[in-house]
């Protein structure tokens, strides 16, 4: 059902040889066709908790193209849990590929306007939802159990390698995945995040998550790259898309334009700029998100 563990392999490229860099890719996009990568890692222990507490529903929040809504709907279908999605924005027919998939999986969709959506959990009593039977997941899926799942991902990587990587790289959306990896506190490994969002707030978001869930610990072995967002979530550029297409042709690995495409582009750009010391061993995590390509194509055409 869920591929565990997912494979990890070394990439070949002339730039890596030139700069004396080893780059490994953790193929967490291969966990499951519909429940991929960090979305599965975040949901794994939450699903177990929902089952243990005998909840009938997974309830969560997201926008119309939310990978998290998609993954939660898939998880409900796989693990025989009912699902409810609170969707930001008005209902537009026909539904896009993300929401169509969620509905096909049995997810009950409740559309609320953006002002009301901002209230999040406060709006729930006004909806006809059996809250006492619901296990509530935050938007994006990031909570303490999600961080536990992402920490497990880091341990899995270390168990698969016969060396300790100098850098472990991941894309960042809500900060949950990188916060989970940082928990490991491997002093010889620097955790490097690539923000998919425009702005320099991501480091503070990650610090806040760590302070909330681990208030008595210090974490300093990480940093966030903010130069590879390409305009933000719904933005793209010919340079990024050309890179994604070339990468697939050369390595037979599909990247997505929202998260992993930006990260892998950023890693190669930093290698070119000698950001990583010669001899560095880098592990990049392919966090999935490939289902988002359908939504991307609906909006922008078959550019990838």
VOPAGU-2260 file (C-alpha; in pm, 1 decimal, decimal comma):
REM VOPAGU-2260
SITE   aa  ch    i         X         Y         Z
SITE  UNK   A    0       0,0       0,0       0,0
SITE  UNK   A    1     252,2     260,9     120,4
SITE  UNK   A    2     610,7     209,9       1,9
SITE  UNK   A    3     830,3     200,3     310,7
SITE  UNK   A    4    1114,0     281,8     298,5
SITE  UNK   A    5    1136,0     480,1     -21,6
SITE  UNK   A    6    1459,1     448,6    -225,5
SITE  UNK   A    7    1750,0     687,8    -224,8
SITE  UNK   A    8    1998,9     719,0    -508,5
SITE  UNK   A    9    2296,0     924,6    -622,8
SITE  UNK   A   10    2258,6    1163,2    -915,9
SITE  UNK   A   11    2514,8    1191,2   -1195,2
SITE  UNK   A   12    2585,2    1530,6   -1352,6
SITE  UNK   A   13    2890,4    1699,3   -1501,3
SITE  UNK   A   14    2855,8    1995,7   -1263,6
SITE  UNK   A   15    2873,3    1761,5    -965,0
SITE  UNK   A   16    3193,8    1611,0   -1099,2
SITE  UNK   A   17    3339,0    1954,5   -1172,4
SITE  UNK   A   18    3266,9    2083,6    -821,4
SITE  UNK   A   19    3347,3    1755,1    -642,0
SITE  UNK   A   20    2998,2    1732,4    -492,7
SITE  UNK   A   21    2792,3    1420,2    -425,4
SITE  UNK   A   22    2414,7    1469,4    -454,7
SITE  UNK   A   23    2167,4    1205,6    -342,2
SITE  UNK   A   24    1791,3    1216,2    -395,6
SITE  UNK   A   25    1548,2    1059,2    -149,8
SITE  UNK   A   26    1257,6     946,9    -369,0
SITE  UNK   A   27     975,5    1011,2    -124,1
SITE  UNK   A   28     752,9    1083,2    -424,3
SITE  UNK   A   29     730,8     704,0    -452,4
SITE  UNK   A   30     546,7     645,2    -122,6
SITE  UNK   A   31     212,7     607,7    -303,0
SITE  UNK   A   32      64,3     738,4    -631,2
SITE  UNK   A   33    -191,1     951,4    -444,4
SITE  UNK   A   34     -43,2     994,4     -95,2
SITE  UNK   A   35     307,7    1117,0    -157,5
SITE  UNK   A   36     611,6    1232,0      28,0
SITE  UNK   A   37     586,9    1476,4     312,9
SITE  UNK   A   38     206,5    1473,7     298,4
SITE  UNK   A   39     211,7    1106,4     395,6
SITE  UNK   A   40     481,8    1166,9     655,4
SITE  UNK   A   41     272,4    1441,8     815,9
SITE  UNK   A   42     -46,2    1236,9     810,4
SITE  UNK   A   43      97,6     902,4     921,7
SITE  UNK   A   44      85,2     948,8    1298,7
SITE  UNK   A   45    -223,3    1169,2    1284,0
SITE  UNK   A   46    -409,6     886,8    1111,4
SITE  UNK   A   47    -293,4     645,2    1380,4
SITE  UNK   A   48    -417,2     886,9    1648,3
SITE  UNK   A   49    -752,8     929,7    1474,4
SITE  UNK   A   50    -794,6     553,1    1460,0
SITE  UNK   A   51    -685,2     505,2    1820,8
SITE  UNK   A   52    -933,1     767,2    1943,6
SITE  UNK   A   53   -1203,3     609,2    1725,6
SITE  UNK   A   54   -1275,9     921,5    1522,3
SITE  UNK   A   55   -1482,4     865,0    1208,7
SITE  UNK   A   56   -1373,3    1175,8    1016,5
SITE  UNK   A   57   -1054,3    1354,4     922,3
SITE  UNK   A   58   -1141,0    1724,5     893,6
SITE  UNK   A   59    -902,9    1978,6     749,2
SITE  UNK   A   60    -866,8    2306,3     560,3
SITE  UNK   A   61    -711,9    2429,2     236,2
SITE  UNK   A   62    -734,5    2627,8     -83,4
SITE  UNK   A   63    -882,7    2503,4    -408,8
SITE  UNK   A   64    -550,9    2353,9    -526,0
SITE  UNK   A   65    -431,6    2230,8    -186,2
SITE  UNK   A   66    -199,8    1928,9    -194,6
SITE  UNK   A   67    -293,0    1874,5     169,6
SITE  UNK   A   68    -665,8    1844,7      89,8
SITE  UNK   A   69    -578,0    1603,8    -190,8
SITE  UNK   A   70    -360,4    1391,5      39,7
SITE  UNK   A   71    -614,0    1389,2     323,7
SITE  UNK   A   72    -886,5    1273,4      86,4
SITE  UNK   A   73    -657,2     998,6     -42,7
SITE  UNK   A   74    -567,0     894,1     311,6
SITE  UNK   A   75    -933,6     870,0     404,5
SITE  UNK   A   76    -997,8     638,7     111,5
SITE  UNK   A   77    -692,3     422,8     184,5
SITE  UNK   A   78    -748,6     394,7     561,0
SITE  UNK   A   79   -1129,1     382,2     555,7
SITE  UNK   A   80   -1187,2     715,5     727,4
SITE  UNK   A   81   -1447,0     968,0     620,1
SITE  UNK   A   82   -1306,6    1309,6     528,8
SITE  UNK   A   83   -1427,4    1669,2     537,5
SITE  UNK   A   84   -1254,6    1957,6     361,8
SITE  UNK   A   85   -1316,0    2324,0     441,8
SITE  UNK   A   86   -1223,6    2499,3     117,5
SITE  UNK   A   87   -1118,4    2863,8      99,4
SITE  UNK   A   88   -1320,3    3049,6    -166,2
SITE  UNK   A   89   -1642,7    3013,9    -357,0
SITE  UNK   A   90   -1743,4    2690,9    -526,9
SITE  UNK   A   91   -1662,8    2704,1    -897,4
SITE  UNK   A   92   -1798,0    2443,5   -1135,2
SITE  UNK   A   93   -1666,4    2233,1   -1284,2
SITE  UNK   A   94   -1440,5    2150,4    -991,7
SITE  UNK   A   95   -1068,6    2155,5   -1062,9
SITE  UNK   A   96    -869,0    1830,5   -1067,0
SITE  UNK   A   97    -768,7    1859,4    -699,0
SITE  UNK   A   98   -1122,2    1905,0    -568,0
SITE  UNK   A   99   -1268,6    1655,3    -815,0
SITE  UNK   A  100   -1025,2    1393,9    -685,9
SITE  UNK   A  101   -1110,0    1480,9    -324,8
SITE  UNK   A  102   -1481,6    1450,6    -393,4
SITE  UNK   A  103   -1431,1    1121,9    -580,7
SITE  UNK   A  104   -1252,9     989,7    -270,6
SITE  UNK   A  105   -1565,6    1071,4     -68,9
SITE  UNK   A  106   -1451,7    1397,7      89,2
SITE  UNK   A  107   -1735,0    1631,1     189,9
SITE  UNK   A  108   -1640,1    1976,5      61,5
SITE  UNK   A  109   -1761,0    2289,6     241,0
SITE  UNK   A  110   -1683,5    2614,2      58,8
SITE  UNK   A  111   -1650,6    2933,2     263,0
SITE  UNK   A  112   -1557,9    3286,4     160,8
SITE  UNK   A  113   -1208,1    3409,5     240,2
SITE  UNK   A  114   -1316,3    3635,4     526,4
SITE  UNK   A  115   -1502,5    3353,4     697,2
SITE  UNK   A  116   -1225,0    3105,8     621,4
SITE  UNK   A  117    -980,8    3321,3     815,2
SITE  UNK   A  118   -1168,5    3218,3    1130,2
SITE  UNK   A  119   -1067,9    2854,8    1067,2
SITE  UNK   A  120   -1179,6    2636,6    1360,5
SITE  UNK   A  121   -1411,3    2909,9    1494,7
SITE  UNK   A  122   -1643,1    2868,2    1197,9
SITE  UNK   A  123   -1693,0    2494,1    1251,8
SITE  UNK   A  124   -1982,7    2511,4    1502,8
SITE  UNK   A  125   -2185,3    2700,8    1240,5
SITE  UNK   A  126   -2152,2    2416,0     989,7
SITE  UNK   A  127   -2357,5    2098,6     997,8
SITE  UNK   A  128   -2062,4    1878,9    1089,4
SITE  UNK   A  129   -2046,5    1611,0    1364,7
SITE  UNK   A  130   -1747,5    1771,8    1538,2
SITE  UNK   A  131   -1737,6    1515,8    1820,8
SITE  UNK   A  132   -1659,9    1250,4    1558,4
SITE  UNK   A  133   -1391,3    1455,9    1383,4
SITE  UNK   A  134   -1015,3    1446,1    1411,0
SITE  UNK   A  135    -915,6    1801,5    1312,5
SITE  UNK   A  136    -598,9    1861,5    1112,4
SITE  UNK   A  137    -459,9    2213,4    1065,3
SITE  UNK   A  138    -421,4    2368,2     720,6
SITE  UNK   A  139    -111,5    2218,2     562,8
SITE  UNK   A  140    -117,5    1932,6     815,8
SITE  UNK   A  141     159,6    2064,2    1040,3
SITE  UNK   A  142     131,4    1971,9    1409,0
SITE  UNK   A  143     348,2    1784,1    1657,9
SITE  UNK   A  144     255,4    1443,2    1517,6
SITE  UNK   A  145     338,2    1569,6    1168,5
SITE  UNK   A  146     682,5    1672,6    1290,4
SITE  UNK   A  147     725,8    1323,9    1434,8
SITE  UNK   A  148     657,9    1173,1    1093,6
SITE  UNK   A  149     905,7    1406,0     926,1
SITE  UNK   A  150    1170,4    1329,1    1187,6
SITE  UNK   A  151    1118,8     961,9    1106,1
SITE  UNK   A  152    1188,2    1048,2     741,3
SITE  UNK   A  153    1523,9    1193,0     844,2
SITE  UNK   A  154    1612,0     883,9    1046,1
SITE  UNK   A  155    1515,2     665,0     750,4
SITE  UNK   A  156    1756,8     858,7     528,8
SITE  UNK   A  157    2041,6     820,8     776,5
SITE  UNK   A  158    1974,4     447,8     808,3
SITE  UNK   A  159    1993,6     406,2     429,5
SITE  UNK   A  160    2331,0     576,2     393,9
SITE  UNK   A  161    2675,8     457,0     497,5
SITE  UNK   A  162    2784,5     816,7     562,7
SITE  UNK   A  163    2653,6    1123,6     741,2
SITE  UNK   A  164    2546,8    1389,2     488,9
SITE  UNK   A  165    2687,7    1737,6     519,8
SITE  UNK   A  166    2358,0    1887,9     401,7
SITE  UNK   A  167    1999,2    1763,6     403,0
SITE  UNK   A  168    1775,5    1971,7     176,5
SITE  UNK   A  169    1398,4    2005,3     157,8
SITE  UNK   A  170    1145,2    2244,7      11,4
SITE  UNK   A  171     939,2    2452,2     257,8
SITE  UNK   A  172     571,4    2547,3     251,5
SITE  UNK   A  173     441,4    2562,0     609,0
SITE  UNK   A  174     776,8    2469,8     764,4
SITE  UNK   A  175     659,8    2138,2     910,4
SITE  UNK   A  176     886,9    1910,2     710,3
SITE  UNK   A  177    1206,2    2098,8     783,5
SITE  UNK   A  178    1110,9    2141,1    1150,5
SITE  UNK   A  179    1074,7    1763,7    1175,0
SITE  UNK   A  180    1416,8    1709,1    1017,3
SITE  UNK   A  181    1578,4    1966,9    1245,2
SITE  UNK   A  182    1457,6    1767,8    1547,6
SITE  UNK   A  183    1722,8    1507,9    1472,5
SITE  UNK   A  184    1992,5    1754,0    1584,6
SITE  UNK   A  185    2265,8    1582,3    1385,1
SITE  UNK   A  186    2553,9    1816,5    1451,9
SITE  UNK   A  187    2741,0    1711,6    1137,3
SITE  UNK   A  188    2439,3    1771,7     910,6
SITE  UNK   A  189    2310,9    2116,8     817,3
SITE  UNK   A  190    1941,1    2116,8     727,4
SITE  UNK   A  191    1881,3    2354,0     436,0
SITE  UNK   A  192    1529,9    2462,1     342,0
SITE  UNK   A  193    1416,7    2617,0      14,1
SITE  UNK   A  194    1113,2    2838,6      63,2
SITE  UNK   A  195     840,9    2804,7    -200,1
SITE  UNK   A  196     693,2    3133,2     -81,6
SITE  UNK   A  197     807,1    3487,2    -144,5
SITE  UNK   A  198     949,1    3665,7     158,0
SITE  UNK   A  199    1196,3    3602,2     438,6
SITE  UNK   A  200     949,7    3492,7     708,4
SITE  UNK   A  201    1003,5    3117,0     676,7
SITE  UNK   A  202    1291,3    3091,7     926,0
SITE  UNK   A  203    1078,3    3257,7    1192,7
SITE  UNK   A  204     788,0    3023,6    1108,9
SITE  UNK   A  205    1015,2    2724,0    1161,1
SITE  UNK   A  206    1158,9    2868,0    1482,9
SITE  UNK   A  207     805,5    2926,7    1612,2
SITE  UNK   A  208     708,2    2566,1    1537,1
SITE  UNK   A  209    1012,3    2433,8    1719,3
SITE  UNK   A  210     957,9    2668,2    2014,1
SITE  UNK   A  211     592,2    2562,2    2037,2
SITE  UNK   A  212     652,7    2189,0    2034,9
SITE  UNK   A  213    1001,7    2172,8    2187,3
SITE  UNK   A  214    1020,8    2480,1    2414,2
SITE  UNK   A  215    1321,8    2366,7    2616,9
SITE  UNK   A  216    1553,5    2282,2    2328,1
SITE  UNK   A  217    1780,4    2485,3    2103,7
SITE  UNK   A  218    1806,0    2420,6    1730,7
SITE  UNK   A  219    2068,4    2598,9    1521,9
SITE  UNK   A  220    2180,3    2354,6    1252,0
SITE  UNK   A  221    1954,5    2490,8     979,2
SITE  UNK   A  222    1902,3    2779,7     740,0
SITE  UNK   A  223    1646,6    2884,1     477,7
SITE  UNK   A  224    1716,5    2982,9     118,0
SITE  UNK   A  225    1468,6    3249,8       7,0
SITE  UNK   A  226    1602,3    3323,4    -342,9
SITE  UNK   A  227    1433,7    3036,1    -528,1
SITE  UNK   A  228    1060,2    3097,4    -483,4
SITE  UNK   A  229    1017,1    3215,5    -845,7
SITE  UNK   A  230     742,8    3454,4    -733,3
SITE  UNK   A  231     552,8    3226,0    -493,7
SITE  UNK   A  232     310,7    2932,3    -498,5
SITE  UNK   A  233     115,5    2999,0    -816,4
SITE  UNK   A  234     401,7    3164,4   -1004,3
SITE  UNK   A  235     639,9    3014,2   -1254,5
SITE  UNK   A  236     907,9    3118,0   -1499,3
SITE  UNK   A  237    1047,0    2976,6   -1825,1
SITE  UNK   A  238    1381,8    2919,2   -1653,1
SITE  UNK   A  239    1224,9    2697,0   -1386,3
SITE  UNK   A  240    1005,6    2505,7   -1630,2
SITE  UNK   A  241    1296,7    2448,1   -1868,9
SITE  UNK   A  242    1499,0    2312,6   -1578,3
SITE  UNK   A  243    1219,3    2075,5   -1470,5
SITE  UNK   A  244    1177,0    1944,9   -1823,3
SITE  UNK   A  245    1552,1    1901,9   -1875,3
SITE  UNK   A  246    1590,3    1729,2   -1539,3
SITE  UNK   A  247    1320,0    1479,0   -1628,5
SITE  UNK   A  248    1478,9    1410,6   -1966,0
SITE  UNK   A  249    1822,7    1356,4   -1813,5
SITE  UNK   A  250    1730,7    1166,3   -1495,5
SITE  UNK   A  251    1381,0    1027,7   -1571,9
SITE  UNK   A  252    1254,1    1193,0   -1253,1
SITE  UNK   A  253     954,1    1425,4   -1252,5
SITE  UNK   A  254     974,6    1738,4   -1037,2
SITE  UNK   A  255     681,8    1963,4    -956,5
SITE  UNK   A  256     682,8    2341,2   -1020,2
SITE  UNK   A  257     566,3    2443,1    -670,8
SITE  UNK   A  258     812,5    2270,4    -439,4
SITE  UNK   A  259    1076,3    2022,4    -552,7
SITE  UNK   A  260    1148,5    2186,9    -887,8
SITE  UNK   A  261    1244,7    2507,1    -708,7
SITE  UNK   A  262    1457,7    2321,1    -453,7
SITE  UNK   A  263    1653,6    2113,7    -705,9
SITE  UNK   A  264    1705,8    2420,4    -926,2
SITE  UNK   A  265    1831,8    2605,7    -618,8
SITE  UNK   A  266    2070,0    2327,5    -521,8
SITE  UNK   A  267    2230,4    2319,9    -867,3
SITE  UNK   A  268    2252,3    2699,4    -874,5
SITE  UNK   A  269    2422,1    2703,9    -533,5
SITE  UNK   A  270    2662,1    2432,3    -645,7
SITE  UNK   A  271    2750,8    2645,8    -949,4
SITE  UNK   A  272    2813,2    2940,8    -715,5
SITE  UNK   A  273    3038,8    2732,1    -483,7
SITE  UNK   A  274    2800,0    2766,3    -188,3
SITE  UNK   A  275    2873,2    2406,1     -89,3
SITE  UNK   A  276    3235,7    2327,1      -0,4
SITE  UNK   A  277    3421,0    2088,3    -230,4
SITE  UNK   A  278    3369,2    1731,2    -115,3
SITE  UNK   A  279    3023,5    1797,8      26,8
SITE  UNK   A  280    2769,3    1515,1      41,4
SITE  UNK   A  281    2416,0    1647,9      -7,8
SITE  UNK   A  282    2085,2    1465,5      33,7
SITE  UNK   A  283    1780,7    1630,3    -125,2
SITE  UNK   A  284    1431,6    1505,3     -42,0
SITE  UNK   A  285    1178,0    1468,3    -321,2
SITE  UNK   A  286     866,7    1546,6    -117,4
SITE  UNK   A  287     618,1    1450,4    -389,7
SITE  UNK   A  288     347,4    1698,6    -479,6
SITE  UNK   A  289     326,0    1561,6    -832,2
SITE  UNK   A  290     -53,7    1562,5    -825,3
SITE  UNK   A  291     -27,1    1942,0    -835,9
SITE  UNK   A  292      98,1    1920,1   -1194,4
SITE  UNK   A  293    -257,6    1853,6   -1314,9
SITE  UNK   A  294    -378,3    2173,1   -1151,7
SITE  UNK   A  295     -81,2    2360,7   -1292,2
SITE  UNK   A  296    -165,1    2241,3   -1643,0
SITE  UNK   A  297    -530,5    2339,1   -1599,8
SITE  UNK   A  298    -420,4    2695,4   -1531,1
SITE  UNK   A  299    -116,8    2734,9   -1755,3
SITE  UNK   A  300    -125,2    2460,9   -2019,8
SITE  UNK   A  301     109,5    2168,8   -2084,4
SITE  UNK   A  302     428,7    2355,0   -2004,6
SITE  UNK   A  303     570,1    2059,1   -1812,8
